[in-house]
Amino acid sequence: MTFWQLVMSELKAIVSDKAIAVTLFGGVLFYSVLYPLPYLHQVPTEQQLVVVDLDHSSLSRRLIRHADASPKISVIGQVGSITEAKTWIESDRAHGLLVIPEGFRRDLLLGKGVTLSYGGDASYFLIYSAVAEGLVTAGMDAGKQVQLLGMLAKGEAPEQAAQSLNSVKVNSVPAFNPSLGYTPYVVPGLFLLILHQTLLIGTGILGAGQWKARGYWSELSPLQLISGRISAFMLIYLFFSSFYVGFCFYWYQVSIQASLSLVALFLLPFLLATSVAGIALSCLFVRRDLPTQVLLLASMPIMFVSGFVWPLALIPEPLIWVSQAIPAVPAIMGMLELNQMGASWSSIMPKWLQLWGLFAVFFLLALYGVSRRLKESR
């Protein structure tokens, strides 16, 4: 059997196996739609707010208008007590509340400190932060208006008073992720995790189903089988990677900072390392259902130790050290730095070399495992 005949036999075995075909083709296509769905709206806006106005003054009404004008908040009603406002939140009629204390206007005009109380449903931290940010901005605007009136009453020129209130202006320009949303930041990492997990599961199922049977694979040397299997899966995942990094990034408006050649160069050891890791892991199983069960359970821990959805500083260091043996971990952070943050190739070179090192280690493990399995089957 020539090398290309072996590759074609591997491709035929992959495509004709329903479990592998569904995992690879169905999983990659299905998750390309399912995973980005929660992040399509990018940032929460127009969160429903209920107001408890105990002052009933012109200034409190102005504050309510300012809050309603904020893009993050929509004032949907006013109630007479905090208890009633909490009932609105508990029944999901509102996501937050604002309490304007009695004597709000009087105390501000007298130069006394005033405390505005606001809160929300902290079960959803994005919603809670949107409500808090919108109300803080509205409260600061109202305070500046009162200070401006006080300065004008003391005889200061309008231009000078306005300049004193706005002496410091913040010009915030994101270094990357211009929309400040989740899609350009989370989705690229999730896509690499999908490629990693489906590739591990596919190679795991294929190997686990062959070790106790005889076929073309039992007549090959371990090196031939591993090389042919890697080549077959690489041909498939060349298409999958192009679909994710090309079409899906464009469709979901994910920013792309690196050139196509650098992205391909970085993905090459990632796919190779994951392929041989899957072959090595397949030698641990003789039941076809086990690779899927084990690797699906590992998906969530891998996502967290990758460091793109949870700070690495909050993860125990031993877990971080162990996670460096997982190809997805250096690949995800390296790709985010290269493609989303615009990092130079020299800065991600250590992760690239780490992936080549993992490929070498897993290749030796796969060679050992396949040799033992082929001897047993013969």
N, C-alpha and C positions, 0 to 999 in steps of 0.2 A: 504494500500500500504506500503510494507516494504521499508526500506531505500535504498536497492540495486535496487528494482524495480523503485524507484524514480530516482535514478542516471541513470538507463538505459533509462527511459522515457525522461530525460533531454538530454542525449546523442543522442537519436533518434530525438528529436526536433531540436537539433543543426545540425545534419548531414543532415536531410531532408529539412531544410530551405536553399534554394539556396543562399540567400543574406549572411547568416551567414557562410555557408560552403565556399563560395568564399572569404569572408573577412578573415576567419581564415586560411584555408588550402592554398588557392590561394595566399593570401597576404603574409603569412610567407615565402612560397617557392619563390614567385616572387621577393620580396624585398631582399631575401638572395642573389640574383644575381644582381639585379638592383642597390641597394645602394652601394655595394663595387666597382662597375665598375669604377667610376671616380678616385678611389684611388689605382688601381691595379699597376700603374707604380711607386708608392711610392713618388719619387722625380723627378723633371724635369731635364733632361739632354739634351746635344747636341742642345741647343737653337741657332737658326740661327742668325748670326751677320754679319753686313755689316760695312766695315772699310773706314774711310776717312783719308788717309795718306797724310798729307801736308808736311812731312819731306823727304820722299823717301831716307832714309839712311839705312845703314846696321843694326843699332840698332832698327829702327822702324820696319824693316822687321823681326827682331828677336822677337820683342814684338808681332807681328801678329802671328808668329809661336807658341809662348808660349800660346797665347789666343786660338788658334785653337787646341792646345794639351790639353787644359783643358777639363775635362769630362763634364762640364756644358755648353760649348760653341762650336759651329761649325762655322768657318768663311766661308761664302758662296760667298763673293765677295768684291771688292773695288770700290768705286766711287770717283768722283772728288770734291763733295761739300756736305755740310750738308743738303742742300735742297733736293738733290737727295736721300740722305740716308733716310730722313724723308718720301719721297715718297715710298721707299721700305717698310718701317714699316707700312705706311697707307694702302698699298695694300697687307699686310700680306706676303710679300716675305721674310721679316726678322722680328725678334723680338726685336732687339737691334742694337745700333750703337756705334762705337768707333771712336773718333777723335784724331789723333796724330798731335800736333801742329807743325808748321814750326820752325826749330831750336831745335828740340827735342834732337838730339844726341849732338849737340854743347853745349847746356845749361847744360846737364847732366855732360858732361866731364869737364865743367868749374865749376861744383859744384853749379850751380844755381838751383832754384826750377823750376820744370816743372809741368804743369797741364794737365792731360789727361781728356778729356771729354767723358763721356759715358752715355747712357740712353737707354730707351726701352719703351715698351708698358706697362704702369702701370695699365691697365685694369685687367691684370692677375698678382696678386702680387707674385705668386710663380715663374712665368716666369721672371718677373722683378728682383726678388731677385737672381735668378740663374744667370742671365746675369751680374748683379752688382757684385756678389761674384766671378764669374769666372774672370772678368776683373780686380778686385782689386788684386786677387792673381797673375794674369799675370803681372800686373804693378809692384807689389812688387818684383817679381822674376827678372824682367828686371832691377829695381833699384839696387838690390843686385849685379847683374853682373857688373854694372858700378862701384859700390863701390869697388868690388873685384879688378877690373882692376886698380883703383886708388891706392889701398893699395899696389898692386904688383909693380906699377910704383915707389912708394916711397921706395921700397926695403924691404918690409915686407915678411917674409917667407909665402909660400902658405898655409901651415897648420894653422899658426897663424892667417892669414887673414880670412880663411874660418871659423875658430872658433869664431873670433870676430863678423862676420856677423850672425852666428847662435848660439849666446851665450844662447838664451832662446828657448827651444823647448817645444811646447805645445803637451801634450799627452791627447787627449780628449777621454774619455771613457763614453758613455751614461749609466746612472744609470738604465734606462729601455728604451724600444723601440730602440734596437740596430741598426736597419736599418735607424732610423731617418725619417721614412716615415709616411704617413697618415694612412695606413691600420691597423697597430697594435694599433693605438691610437684612431682613429675615429670609426672604424667598431664595436668594442665591445660596445661602447655607443649607436650606431645606432641600433644594434641588440636588446638591452634592450628596446629602445624606440619603436621598432616595436612590440615586445611582449606586451608592455604596451598598445599601441594604439589599436592593433587588439583585445586584450582581453577586453578593455573597449567598443569597438564598438560591439563585439559579444554579450556581456552581455546586452548592451543597446538595440540592435535590438530585442533580444529574449524577454526581459521584456516589451518593448514598444508595441510589437505585441500581448501580452497576456492580458494586463490589461482590455481591453474592450471586451474580449471574455471569454468563459467558457471552461474549460478543467480540466485535472488532477490537475493543479496548483491551481484552485479555491477551491478544496476540502482539501487543506493542510493548516497547520498553517504557519504563516510567518517564524518561526524558521525552520520548516521542509523544506520549499521551499528554503530558503537561504542556508541551509546546503547542500541540494542535488545539488543545482546549483553550489555552490562553488566546491563540489567534482567532478562534471562532467567536469567543465572547468579545474580544476587542473589536472585531468587525461590526458586531451588533451594537456595542456601546459607543462606537464612533458615530453612529447615527443618533443614538439617544443623547449623547453629549452635545451634538450639533443642534438637536431639537431644543434642548434646554437652554444652552448658552446663546444660541442664535435666535430662534423664533420666540421662545417663551420670555426671554429677557426683553425682546422688542415689544411683545404683546403686553407685558406687565409694566412697561416703561421703567425697567431697571437700568440704572446708569452703568455704562461700560467705559472704563478708563484705560484698559490695556489693549494692546493689539491682538489680533486673532492668532498670530504666530506665538506670542508669549503665553496666551491662554492654552493653546494646544500643547505647547512644550511643558507647561505645568501639569496639565491633566494626564499626560502620558504616564509618568510613574505612578500617579494615583490609581489609574485604571489597571495598570500592570500589577501593582501591589495588592489591590483588592481582588483581582482574579486569582492570583496564587494563594492569597489568604483563604479564599473560598474553597479552592481545591484542597488545601491543607486541612481546613475544618471539615470538609466532606469525608475525610478519612476517619473521623471520629464517630460517624454515624453509619448505620446499616438500615435504618428506617427512613423512608422518604419524607415523612411528616415532621421529623424532629428538627431539621435545619430551619424550617419556617417558624416553628414555635419558639426555638431558642433565640433566633436572630431578631424576630419581631419584639420580643421582650427586651432586647438590648437596645432597641432604637431610641427610646426616650433617654436612658442614661448617656448614650453617645451624644445626643443632641445637647445635653446640659454640659458635659465635660468638654465639648468643643469650644465653649466660651463665647458664642455669639448670641445666646439668649439668656445667659446667666453669668454674672461676673466670676472670673476664675478665682478672685480673691476670697470668695465665699465658698469655695469648694476645697475640701481637704487635700493637702499637697500629695499624699500617697495616691489618691485617685487620679490626680493630674499626671503623675509620673507613669502610672499604669496605662492611662489613656493614650500616651504617646506611641504605644504599640498598635493603635488602631489607625489604619490609613486615612479614615475620614477626618480625624482630629487635625493633623497638620494641613490636610488638603483644604478644609473649610476655611480655616483662619488665613492660610496663605492666599487662597483665591479671593477672599474678601479684601485683603490688603492690596492685592495686585489689581483686581478688576473693579472694585468699588471705591477704594481709597486712593488709587493711583500711586501705589508704592512702587519704588524702583525694583528691578530684578535682583539687584544685589541684596536688598533688604529681606527678600523672601527666599533667597538662595539656601539658607539653612534648612528650611522646611522642604524645599525641593530635594536636597540631598538626603534628608531624613526619609522621604518617600522612596528614594532609590535604595536606601539601606533596608527599609522594611521589605521591599521587593526581594532583595537578596536573601534576607532571613527567612521569609515565608516560602521562597522558592526551594531552599534547602529542606525546610520542614515538609513541603509538599512532596519533594522527591523521596524523602524517607517514608512518609505515610503511604504514598502510592505504591512504592516498592513492596511494602508489607502487605497491602491489600491485594496486589496482583499475585503475590506468592500464595496467599491464602486461597484466592479464587482458582488458581491452577492446581 
